[in-house]
Amino acid sequence: MIRKMELEDAARAAEICVLEWRHAYRGIISDDVLFKRNWVSQRIAQFEAFTDNLFQENYVFDDGIIKAFSIIGPCRDKDKTDSYELWGLYVDHSMHNKGIGTQMIAFCEGRARELAHSEVVLWTLEENRKARDFYENRGYTPDGSKKYIEKYQVNEVRYSKKLN
């Protein structure tokens, strides 16, 4: 079941985030960043703060075990102020290929419709072919926008999907 993230979920969300970064971004983002500057203990405070943020919504997939989380909210891009955004989606690596990510995306799209948005956008690392394939297989297409993330020395590309 997908439910709002609560304060006590912060440690598990942080764990999923750090481990997924290390798995998905290895070879894309430096090992120095992934292993020396990306710690669960540091991320816990970040996720605790997320639970009190009124601008974004944070959800977990919890069927007795928290297997994934997503962060969604109004689009932060100035050229897409009427769009909704999937800010982040992470599924525990041991839970991949079970439909959890697809359910989380469908939830985001449903939430966007509830809030009268007709489009969902997301950003993903340009070199993360697995994530790009995942989003493309769910109807998202690159819209031509790209940005460079200096901190990680990588490019992100924006994807969008019009909702029916």
C-alpha positions as CSV (number, residue, x, y, z in Angstrom):
1,M,0.0,0.0,0.0
2,I,1.1,3.5,-0.7
3,R,0.8,5.9,2.2
4,K,2.3,9.2,3.4
5,M,5.8,9.0,4.8
6,E,5.9,9.5,8.5
7,L,8.7,10.6,10.8
8,E,9.5,7.0,11.8
9,D,10.0,6.1,8.1
10,A,13.0,8.4,7.7
11,A,15.7,5.9,8.5
12,R,14.3,3.3,6.1
13,A,13.9,5.9,3.3
14,A,17.4,7.1,3.9
15,E,18.7,3.6,3.7
16,I,16.9,2.9,0.4
17,C,18.1,6.2,-1.0
18,V,21.8,5.7,-0.2
19,L,21.9,2.1,-1.3
20,E,20.1,2.9,-4.6
21,W,22.4,5.8,-5.3
22,R,25.4,3.5,-4.9
23,H,23.8,0.8,-7.1
24,A,22.3,3.0,-9.8
25,Y,24.9,5.7,-10.1
26,R,28.1,3.7,-9.8
27,G,30.2,4.6,-12.8
28,I,28.2,7.8,-13.3
29,I,28.8,9.7,-10.1
30,S,32.2,9.4,-8.5
31,D,32.9,6.8,-5.8
32,D,34.1,9.6,-3.6
33,V,30.6,11.0,-3.6
34,L,28.8,7.7,-3.4
35,F,30.8,6.2,-0.6
36,K,32.5,9.0,1.2
37,R,29.9,11.7,1.1
38,N,26.6,9.8,1.0
39,W,25.8,8.2,4.4
40,V,22.5,6.9,5.7
41,S,23.1,8.8,9.0
42,Q,23.3,12.1,7.0
43,R,20.2,11.3,5.0
44,I,18.0,10.5,8.0
45,A,17.8,14.2,9.0
46,Q,17.0,15.1,5.5
47,F,14.1,12.7,5.3
48,E,12.9,13.7,8.8
49,A,12.7,17.3,7.5
50,F,10.8,16.0,4.4
51,T,7.9,14.8,6.5
52,D,7.3,18.4,7.6
53,N,7.7,20.1,4.2
54,L,4.4,21.5,3.0
55,F,5.6,22.1,-0.5
56,Q,6.2,18.5,-1.4
57,E,4.4,15.2,-0.7
58,N,6.4,12.1,0.4
59,Y,5.0,8.6,0.1
60,V,6.2,5.1,0.9
61,F,5.2,1.7,-0.5
62,D,4.6,-0.3,2.6
63,D,3.2,-3.8,2.7
64,G,4.6,-4.5,6.1
65,I,8.1,-3.6,4.8
66,I,8.9,-0.2,3.3
67,K,10.1,-1.1,-0.1
68,A,10.1,2.2,-1.9
69,F,9.5,5.9,-1.5
70,S,8.6,8.8,-3.7
71,I,8.7,12.6,-3.4
72,I,6.2,14.5,-5.5
73,G,4.9,18.0,-5.8
74,P,4.4,21.0,-8.0
75,C,6.9,21.3,-10.7
76,R,9.9,23.4,-9.7
77,D,10.8,24.4,-13.3
78,K,9.8,28.0,-14.3
79,D,8.7,26.8,-17.7
80,K,6.4,24.1,-16.3
81,T,4.5,25.9,-13.5
82,D,1.3,24.1,-14.4
83,S,2.9,20.7,-14.3
84,Y,3.3,18.2,-11.4
85,E,6.7,16.7,-10.7
86,L,8.0,13.3,-9.6
87,W,11.0,14.7,-7.7
88,G,12.3,11.3,-6.7
89,L,11.5,7.6,-6.8
90,Y,13.6,5.0,-5.3
91,V,12.8,1.3,-4.9
92,D,14.9,-1.0,-2.7
93,H,17.2,-2.9,-5.1
94,S,16.1,-6.3,-3.8
95,M,12.5,-5.3,-4.6
96,H,13.1,-4.3,-8.3
97,N,11.0,-5.9,-11.1
98,K,7.9,-6.4,-8.9
99,G,5.8,-3.6,-10.2
100,I,6.4,-1.3,-7.2
101,G,8.0,1.5,-9.2
102,T,5.1,1.3,-11.7
103,Q,2.6,1.6,-8.8
104,M,4.4,4.6,-7.4
105,I,4.4,6.4,-10.7
106,A,0.7,5.6,-11.2
107,F,0.0,7.1,-7.7
108,C,1.9,10.2,-8.7
109,E,0.0,10.6,-11.9
110,G,-3.3,10.1,-10.0
111,R,-2.3,12.7,-7.4
112,A,-1.5,15.1,-10.3
113,R,-4.9,14.6,-11.8
114,E,-6.6,15.1,-8.4
115,L,-4.8,18.5,-8.2
116,A,-5.9,19.4,-11.8
117,H,-2.5,19.0,-13.5
118,S,-2.4,17.6,-17.0
119,E,1.3,16.8,-17.1
120,V,3.9,15.1,-15.0
121,V,7.6,15.8,-15.4
122,L,10.7,14.3,-13.9
123,W,14.5,14.6,-14.1
124,T,16.9,11.7,-14.4
125,L,20.6,11.3,-15.0
126,E,21.4,11.3,-18.7
127,E,23.7,8.4,-18.3
128,N,21.3,6.3,-16.2
129,R,20.0,4.2,-19.1
130,K,18.1,1.8,-16.9
131,A,16.0,4.6,-15.3
132,R,15.4,6.2,-18.7
133,D,14.2,2.9,-20.1
134,F,11.9,2.5,-17.1
135,Y,10.3,5.9,-17.6
136,E,10.1,5.6,-21.4
137,N,8.3,2.2,-21.0
138,R,5.7,4.1,-18.9
139,G,5.0,6.8,-21.5
140,Y,7.5,9.5,-20.5
141,T,9.5,11.1,-23.2
142,P,12.5,13.5,-23.1
143,D,11.3,17.0,-23.7
144,G,14.7,18.5,-24.7
145,S,15.6,20.1,-21.4
146,K,18.9,19.3,-19.9
147,K,20.9,20.7,-16.9
148,Y,24.3,20.2,-15.6
149,I,24.7,19.3,-11.9
150,E,28.1,20.7,-11.0
151,K,28.2,19.0,-7.6
152,Y,28.1,15.6,-9.2
153,Q,29.5,16.5,-12.6
154,V,26.6,14.9,-14.5
155,N,23.8,16.0,-16.8
156,E,20.2,15.5,-16.0
157,V,17.5,15.2,-18.7
158,R,13.8,16.1,-18.2
159,Y,11.0,13.8,-19.2
160,S,7.4,14.6,-19.4
161,K,4.1,12.8,-19.9
162,K,0.7,14.3,-20.7
163,L,-2.1,12.9,-18.6
164,N,-5.4,11.9,-20.1
